[in-house]
Amino acid sequence: MYISEDIDDILRNRENEVLEFKEAKNNFDSRERSDYCAAIANAGGGRLLLGVNDSGEIVGTSVYIGTIEKIPQEVH
């Protein structure tokens, strides 16, 4: 889990091959989440931040905590 200082450091960067921002205003379906995670893994690893727009502004998300906990299982 990240603390606010870690997130602030990450948000100072722009999106790139290892950093992807997604607003995720609505819950991602499992296929879409898996596709993003696979793309990041194929690039050698990285981070997917939900609730952040393409400009790096925190906009919040409606993704459920249970969904976030499922992501590692979906990727494996």
C-alpha distances in whole Angstrom, upper triangle without the diagonal:
4,7,10,12,10,10,14,14,13,16,18,19,21,20,21,22,18,16,17,17,18,19,19,21,22,20,20,22,21,24,22,19,20,22,20,17,21,22,19,19,23,22,21,17,15,12,13,12,13,15,17,20,22,23,19,20,17,19,17,17,18,16,16,13,15,15,12,11,15,14,13,17,18,18,19
4,7,8,6,7,10,11,10,12,15,16,18,18,20,20,17,15,16,15,17,18,18,21,22,21,21,24,23,25,23,20,21,23,20,18,22,22,19,20,23,22,21,17,14,12,13,11,13,14,15,18,20,20,16,17,15,17,16,16,19,17,17,15,17,17,14,14,17,16,16,19,21,20,22
4,6,5,7,9,10,11,13,15,17,19,20,22,23,19,17,18,17,19,19,20,22,24,23,24,26,26,28,26,23,25,26,23,22,25,25,22,23,27,25,24,20,17,15,16,13,15,15,16,19,21,21,17,17,15,17,16,17,20,19,19,17,20,20,16,17,21,20,19,23,24,24,25
4,5,5,6,9,10,10,13,15,18,19,21,23,20,17,18,16,18,18,19,21,23,23,24,27,27,29,27,24,26,27,24,23,26,26,23,25,28,26,25,22,18,15,16,13,14,14,14,17,19,18,14,14,12,15,14,16,19,19,20,18,21,21,18,19,23,21,22,25,26,25,28
4,5,5,6,9,10,11,14,17,18,20,22,19,17,18,17,20,20,22,23,26,26,26,29,29,31,29,25,27,28,25,24,27,26,23,25,28,26,25,21,18,16,17,15,17,17,16,19,20,18,15,15,14,17,17,19,22,22,23,21,24,24,21,22,25,23,23,27,28,27,29
4,5,5,6,9,10,12,15,16,18,19,16,14,16,15,18,19,20,22,25,24,24,27,27,28,26,23,24,25,22,20,24,23,20,21,24,22,21,18,15,12,14,12,15,15,14,17,18,18,14,15,14,17,17,19,22,21,22,20,23,22,18,20,22,20,20,24,25,23,25
4,5,5,6,9,10,13,14,16,18,15,12,13,12,14,15,17,19,21,21,21,24,24,26,23,20,22,23,20,19,22,21,18,20,23,21,21,17,14,11,12,9,12,12,11,14,15,14,11,11,10,14,13,15,18,18,19,18,21,20,17,19,21,19,20,23,24,22,25
4,5,5,6,9,12,14,16,19,16,14,15,13,16,16,19,20,23,24,24,27,27,29,26,23,25,26,22,22,25,24,21,23,26,23,23,20,16,14,14,12,14,14,12,14,15,13,10,10,10,14,15,17,21,20,22,21,24,23,20,22,25,23,23,27,27,26,28
4,6,5,8,11,13,15,17,14,12,14,14,17,18,21,23,25,26,25,28,28,29,26,24,25,26,22,21,24,23,19,21,24,21,21,18,15,13,14,13,16,16,14,16,16,14,11,13,13,17,18,20,23,23,24,23,26,25,21,23,26,23,23,27,27,25,28
4,5,6,9,10,12,14,11,8,11,10,14,15,18,20,23,23,22,25,25,26,23,20,22,22,18,18,20,19,16,18,20,18,18,15,11,9,11,9,13,13,11,13,13,12,9,11,12,15,16,18,21,20,22,21,24,22,19,21,23,20,20,24,24,22,25
4,5,7,9,12,15,13,9,10,9,12,13,16,18,21,22,21,25,25,26,23,20,23,22,18,19,22,20,17,20,22,20,20,17,14,11,11,9,12,12,9,10,10,9,6,8,9,12,14,16,20,19,22,21,24,22,19,22,24,21,22,26,25,24,27
4,7,10,12,15,14,11,13,12,15,17,20,22,25,25,25,28,28,29,26,24,26,25,21,21,24,22,19,22,24,21,21,19,15,14,15,13,15,15,12,13,12,10,8,10,12,15,17,19,23,23,25,25,28,26,23,26,27,25,25,29,29,27,30
4,7,8,12,11,8,10,11,14,16,19,21,24,25,24,27,27,27,24,22,23,22,19,19,21,19,16,19,21,17,18,16,13,12,13,12,15,15,12,13,11,10,8,11,13,16,18,20,24,23,26,25,28,26,23,25,26,23,24,28,27,25,28
4,6,10,10,8,9,9,12,15,18,20,23,23,22,25,25,25,22,20,22,21,17,18,20,17,15,18,19,16,18,16,13,12,12,12,14,15,11,11,8,7,7,11,13,16,18,19,23,22,25,25,28,25,23,25,26,23,24,27,26,24,27
4,7,8,5,5,7,10,13,15,18,21,21,19,22,22,22,18,17,19,17,13,15,16,14,12,15,16,13,15,14,11,10,10,10,13,14,11,10,7,8,8,12,14,16,17,18,21,20,23,24,26,23,20,23,24,20,21,25,23,21,24
4,5,5,7,9,13,16,18,21,23,23,21,23,23,22,19,18,18,16,13,14,15,12,10,13,14,10,12,12,9,10,11,12,15,17,14,14,11,12,12,15,17,19,21,21,24,23,26,26,27,24,22,24,24,21,21,25,23,20,23
4,6,8,11,14,18,19,22,24,23,20,22,21,20,18,16,16,14,11,12,12,9,7,10,10,7,9,9,7,9,11,13,16,18,16,16,14,15,15,19,20,22,23,22,25,23,26,26,27,24,21,23,23,19,20,23,21,18,21
4,7,10,13,17,18,22,23,22,20,22,20,20,17,15,16,14,11,11,12,10,6,9,10,7,8,6,4,6,8,11,14,17,15,16,14,16,14,18,18,21,21,21,23,21,24,23,24,22,19,21,21,17,17,20,19,16,19
4,7,10,13,15,18,20,20,18,20,20,19,16,14,15,15,11,11,13,11,8,11,13,10,11,9,6,5,6,8,11,13,11,12,11,12,11,14,15,17,17,17,20,19,21,21,23,20,17,20,20,16,17,20,19,17,20
4,7,10,12,15,17,16,14,17,17,17,13,12,13,12,9,10,12,10,8,12,13,12,13,11,8,6,5,6,9,11,9,9,8,11,10,13,13,14,15,15,18,16,19,19,21,18,16,18,19,15,16,20,18,16,19
4,7,9,12,14,15,13,16,17,17,14,12,15,14,10,12,15,13,12,15,17,15,17,14,11,8,6,5,6,8,5,6,6,8,7,9,10,11,12,12,15,14,17,18,20,17,15,18,19,16,18,21,19,18,21
4,5,9,10,11,10,13,14,15,11,10,13,13,10,12,15,14,13,16,18,17,19,17,14,11,7,6,5,6,5,6,7,10,9,10,10,10,10,9,12,11,15,16,18,15,13,17,17,15,17,20,18,17,21
4,5,8,10,10,14,16,17,13,13,16,16,13,15,18,17,17,20,22,21,23,20,17,14,11,8,6,4,5,5,8,10,10,9,8,7,7,6,9,10,14,15,18,15,14,18,18,16,19,22,20,20,24
4,5,6,6,10,12,14,11,10,14,14,12,14,17,17,17,20,22,22,23,20,18,15,11,9,6,6,8,9,11,14,13,13,11,9,8,5,7,7,11,13,15,12,12,15,15,14,17,19,17,18,22
4,7,9,12,15,16,14,13,17,18,16,18,21,21,21,23,25,25,27,24,21,18,14,12,9,7,9,10,13,15,15,13,11,8,7,5,6,7,11,14,16,13,14,17,18,17,20,22,20,21,25
4,6,9,12,14,12,12,16,16,15,17,20,21,21,23,25,26,27,25,22,19,16,14,10,10,13,13,16,18,18,17,15,12,10,7,6,6,9,13,14,12,13,16,16,16,19,20,18,20,23
4,6,9,12,10,10,13,14,14,15,18,19,19,21,23,24,26,23,21,18,14,14,10,11,14,15,17,20,19,19,16,14,12,8,6,5,7,11,11,8,10,13,12,12,16,17,15,17,20
4,6,8,6,6,10,11,10,12,15,15,16,18,20,21,23,20,19,16,12,13,10,11,14,15,16,20,19,19,17,16,14,10,9,7,10,12,12,9,10,13,12,11,14,15,13,14,18
4,6,6,6,9,10,11,13,14,16,17,18,20,22,23,21,20,18,15,16,13,15,18,18,20,23,22,23,21,19,17,14,12,10,12,14,13,9,12,14,11,11,14,14,11,13,16
4,6,5,6,9,10,10,12,14,15,16,18,20,21,19,19,17,14,16,14,17,19,20,21,25,24,24,22,21,19,16,15,12,12,14,12,9,11,12,9,8,11,11,8,10,13
4,5,5,6,9,10,10,12,14,15,16,18,20,19,19,18,15,17,16,18,20,20,21,25,24,25,24,23,21,18,17,15,16,17,16,12,14,15,12,11,13,13,9,10,13
4,5,5,6,9,10,11,13,14,15,17,19,17,17,15,12,14,13,15,17,17,17,21,20,22,21,20,19,16,15,13,15,17,16,12,13,16,13,11,14,14,11,11,15
4,5,5,6,9,10,11,12,14,16,17,15,14,12,10,11,10,14,15,16,17,20,19,20,19,18,17,14,14,11,13,14,14,10,10,12,10,7,10,11,8,9,12
4,6,5,6,9,10,10,12,14,15,14,14,13,11,14,14,17,18,19,19,23,22,23,22,22,21,18,18,15,16,17,15,12,12,13,10,8,9,10,6,6,10
4,5,5,6,9,10,10,12,14,13,14,13,11,14,14,18,18,18,18,22,21,23,22,22,21,19,19,17,19,19,19,15,15,17,14,11,13,14,10,9,12
4,5,5,6,9,10,11,13,11,11,10,8,11,11,15,15,15,15,18,17,20,19,19,19,17,18,15,17,18,18,15,14,16,14,11,12,14,11,10,13
4,5,5,6,9,10,11,9,9,9,8,11,12,16,16,17,17,20,19,21,20,21,20,18,19,16,17,17,17,14,12,14,12,8,9,11,9,7,10
4,5,5,6,9,10,9,10,11,11,15,16,19,19,20,19,23,22,24,24,24,23,21,22,19,21,21,20,17,16,17,15,11,11,13,10,7,10
4,5,5,6,9,9,9,11,10,14,16,19,18,19,17,20,20,22,23,23,23,21,23,20,22,22,22,19,18,19,18,14,14,16,14,11,14
4,5,5,7,5,6,7,8,12,14,17,17,17,16,19,18,21,21,22,22,20,22,19,21,21,21,18,16,18,17,13,13,16,14,11,13
4,5,5,4,7,9,11,14,17,20,20,21,20,23,21,24,24,25,24,23,24,21,23,22,22,19,17,18,17,13,12,14,13,9,11
4,5,7,10,12,13,17,19,23,22,23,21,24,23,26,26,27,27,26,27,24,26,25,25,22,20,21,20,16,15,17,15,12,13
4,6,8,11,13,16,19,22,21,21,19,21,21,24,24,26,26,25,27,25,27,26,26,23,21,23,22,18,17,19,18,14,16
4,7,11,13,17,20,23,22,23,21,23,22,25,25,27,27,26,28,25,27,26,26,24,21,22,21,18,16,19,18,14,15
4,7,10,13,16,20,19,20,19,21,19,22,22,24,24,23,25,22,24,22,23,20,18,18,18,15,13,16,16,12,14
4,7,10,13,16,15,17,16,18,16,19,19,21,20,20,22,20,22,21,22,19,16,17,18,14,13,17,16,13,15
4,6,10,13,12,14,14,16,13,16,15,17,17,16,19,16,18,17,19,16,13,15,16,12,12,16,16,13,16
4,6,10,10,12,12,14,12,14,13,15,14,13,15,13,15,15,17,14,11,14,14,11,12,15,14,13,16
4,7,6,9,10,12,10,11,10,11,10,10,13,11,14,14,16,14,11,14,15,12,14,17,17,16,19
4,6,8,11,13,11,11,9,9,8,7,9,8,11,12,14,11,9,13,14,12,14,17,16,16,20
4,7,10,12,9,9,6,5,4,4,8,8,12,13,16,14,12,16,17,15,18,21,20,20,23
4,7,8,6,5,4,5,7,8,12,12,15,16,19,17,15,18,20,17,20,23,22,21,25
4,5,5,5,7,7,9,10,14,14,18,19,22,19,18,21,22,20,22,25,23,23,27
4,5,7,10,10,13,14,17,17,21,22,24,22,20,23,24,21,23,26,24,23,27
4,6,9,10,13,15,19,20,23,24,27,24,22,26,27,24,26,29,27,26,30
4,6,9,12,14,17,18,21,21,24,22,20,23,24,22,24,27,26,24,28
4,6,9,12,16,17,20,21,24,22,20,23,25,23,25,28,27,26,30
4,6,9,13,14,17,17,21,19,17,20,22,20,23,26,25,25,28
4,7,10,12,15,17,20,18,17,20,22,21,23,26,25,25,29
4,7,9,12,13,16,15,14,17,19,18,21,23,23,23,27
4,6,9,11,13,12,11,15,16,15,19,21,20,21,24
4,6,9,11,10,11,14,15,15,19,20,19,21,24
4,7,8,7,7,11,11,11,15,16,15,17,20
4,5,5,7,9,10,11,14,15,15,17,20
4,5,5,6,9,10,13,14,15,17,19
4,5,5,6,9,11,12,12,15,17
4,5,5,7,10,10,10,13,15
4,5,6,8,10,10,12,14
4,6,7,8,10,11,13
4,6,5,6,9,10
4,5,5,6,9
4,5,5,6
4,5,5
4,6
4
